[in-house]
Amino acid sequence: MLLGNNLISLLGVKAHDTAAVQWLYNAEDIIGNIFIGAALLVAFRIMNRHRPFSDVGFPRLCSREIRKLLLGMLIGAASIAVIAAVLVFAGAASFEKHSPDFGLIGFFIMFVSVGFIEETMTRGVLQHTLQKHCGVIVAVAAPSLFFGFIHINNAGLSILSMINIILAGILLALLTYASGSIYAAIGFHTTWNFFQGCVFGSPVSGNIMSQSSLLLEKPHDGMTSWLTGGSFGFEGTVFCSVIYLITILAILIWHCHNEKIKI
């Protein structure tokens, strides 16, 4: 936020120019996330001089890994679209057309950087380190609980939304383990957030993104927050819980069909 404020002052951007202000704040987030992610990878390399980056989930980016990234993006976008459709079908929300601006591009790049930093920290360094020393179960469970913990101060957090964030951590951990790299998780994380906030206009883990969204979510009054998600967004709904559980089960079935998991 400090960098964003300094850029606003330096460039003479007016406070009422909301699009320009949002671009600068997104730039702050992008630069910070890239810096932290790079610092984590450098720290890993310093502490593990003889271990390649593939040991932290970053194999060389080839066509196979790009396909994993794109598959993760497809699954993330499709999953959030299903939740939006179910919300409409259940009468918990409706969506109206909105007028997006060029901030959509800034938000997308920002969400890529969020996916990069959060996945590098949790499913990358933490999961792969624990997997080497403690086994798969601990390597999946501990980072997922930590993933929930880092969202504890988000606006609108409820017991159900905390459970869903932990389920998201388990899903991403299993996706990383089953695919053999972190790229699919980064792809899922990116499009899940982007479609939730900038396509459907719902809060992303309590953060409002609707100023640059294609649609605008209208939760229906009189329904409980476990159906509408309240101010936390889609991730506060029971429908999100169901989608996460189905996806987790699908990953386990797919992986067990191809290779027996070694605990």
N, C-alpha and C positions, 0 to 999 in steps of 0.2 A: 504493500500500500504506500510505503514511503517513496519508493521509486516512481510509482504512478503519480503521486502528488508532485514530485520534483519535475517530472516530464511535463505535466500540465502547466506548471509555472514557467518552465523554461521555454516551452513552445507557445505560450500565451493562449492556450485553449480556454475558451469560456466555459464556465460551469454548466450553462444551459445547453451547450452542444453535447447532448448525451451520447451520441454515436461516437464522437471523437474521444470523449472521456472513457467510454467503455473500451475502445480500441487500446487506449494507453494502459488501462488496468489489466486487460488481457495480455498485453505485451509484457507487463510486469510479471504476471503469473507464468507466462511461457518461459521467459528468461530465467526466472527463479527455479522452475521445475527442471529445465534442462541442466542448469548449473548443479542442482542437488543430485540429479540422476547421474551426471558425469562424475561428480565427487564420490558417490557411492561406488561406482565402477573402478575409479582410480584407487580408492581405499581398499577395495577387494584385491586389486592387482598388487598393491604394495604389501598387503598382509599374506598374499598367496602368490608369491613370485613365480612359482612353477606350475600354476594352474591357469588354463586358458579361460576366456570369457564364456565359453560354452558350459563351463562348470557352474555358472550362475544363471544359466538359461538363455544365453545369447550366442547360439552357434552362428557361423558365417551366414550373412543374409544372401541366400541363393533363391532360385525359383521355388524350391520346395518350402522354404521358410516364408516366402512371400505368400504362397498359397495358404499356409497356416494363418497368417495375419489376416488375409481376406476372408477366410472361413470364419475366424473369430468375429470379424466385423459383421458378417452376414448373420451369424447366430445372435449377436447382440442386438442388431437392428430388428430382426424378426421377433425376438423375445419381447422387446418393449412394445412393438406394434401389436402383438397378441394381447398384452395387458391393456393397451388403450382400447382395443376392440371389445374386450370383456367388460371393461368399465362402462362402455356405452350400452352394451347388451344388458348389463345388470342394472342400468339406470342410476349408476353412481356418479356419472360425469357425462358431459357433452363437450364438443369441441367446435369452436367457431374460427372462421378465417381470420388471419392476422396479417399485418403488414410488416414483413421482415425487412431489415436493412443489411448493409454490407457487413454489419457486425457478426453475421452468421459465419463468415469466413474466419474472423478472429476467434470466435467461440470454438469452431472446429479445431483450429490449430491449438488452442488452449486445452481442449479436451484430449487431444493427442498427447500433449505434454503431461497432463494429469495421469493418463493411462501409463505413460512411460515411467514417471517417477514413482507412482504408487506400486506398480507391478515390479519395478526394479527393487524397491525396498522390501516388499512383502513376499511375492512369489519368486523374486530373484535371489537376492542376498540371503534373506532370512530362511526361506523354504529350502533352498539348496544346501545351506550350511547345516540346518537341522536334519535334513534327509541323510547327509553323509554321516552324522554323528549319532542320531537318535532314531532313525527309521522313518518310514512313510507316514504312519499315523500321526506322530508328533509334528512332522514337517507340514502336514495338511492342517492340523488342528490349531497349533500355536499361532501361525501367521493369520489365520482366519479370525481368531479372537483378538489379535492385535489390530487387524483391519477394522473390526467393530469398534475397538477402543479409540482409534484415531478419528472416529466420527462422533464421539460422545458429546461434543459441544455444538453439534449442528442443530439449527433451529427446527423445532417440531418433532424432535426425536421421541419415540415411544418405545415400549417394550417390544412391540411387533416389528417396528422398523429396525431396532437393534438386532433382533433375531434375523431379519432379512439381510442386513449388512453382513452378518457372520455367515449366513448361507451363501451370499455372494462370494465371500472369501473362500469358502469350501469349494464352490463351483470353479472359481478361477484357479485354485490350487490343483484341483483334479484335472482341469483342462491343461495346465502347465505340465503336470506329471504325465498325462496320457499322450500329449503331443510331443513331449521331449524338448520343448523350448517355451520361451515366455511370449513369443510373438502372437499366438492365438489369444492369450489373455489380454494383451495390450489392445488387440483389435476389438475384442468383446467389450472391454472397459470403455474404449473410445466411443463406439457407436451407441452403446447402452446410454451413456451420459448425453451424447449429442442429440439422439432422437428423443430422449425423454424431455430435455430442456428446450431444444431449439427446433424440433419438429412438432412435438405435441404440446409444448408450452407448459409443462408441469415443472414444479420445483425439483431440482436435482439434489437429493439428500438434504432438503431444506433450503437450498440456494436458488433464488429466483433468476431465471434466464429468459423469461417470456418477452423481454423487450425486443429480442431479435428472433422470435420464433415464427414458423410458418402457420401454426395453429395456436389457439389459446384454450387451455383446459378450463372448464367451468364445473368444479365439483358441485354436486347437488346438495342443497341445504337439507337438514333434517336426517341425513344418513350418518352412521357412525364412522369415525376416522379409519377404522380397520377396513372399511369398504372404499372410502374415498382417498385415503392416505393423508388427509389433512394438509397442513402446511409443509409436511416432509415430502410429499409427492408420491409417485407410483410405488416407491419402495416402502411406503408405510401401509400398503394394502395386503390383504390375505391372498389376493390374486397373484401378487408378486411372489409370495411364499410358495404357492403351488407351481408357478413357472420355474422357480429355482429348483425345487425338489424334483420336478420332472426332468429338467436339464441335467441335474446331478446324476439321477438314475440312468439317463441315456448315456452319459459319459462313462459311467461305471460298466454298463452293459457292453458298450462299444469296446472299451479297453480290455475287459475280461475276455471278450470274444477273440481279441487279437493277441493278447499276452497276459498270462497270469501275473497278477500284482504280487510283488515280493515285499512282504512286510519286514 
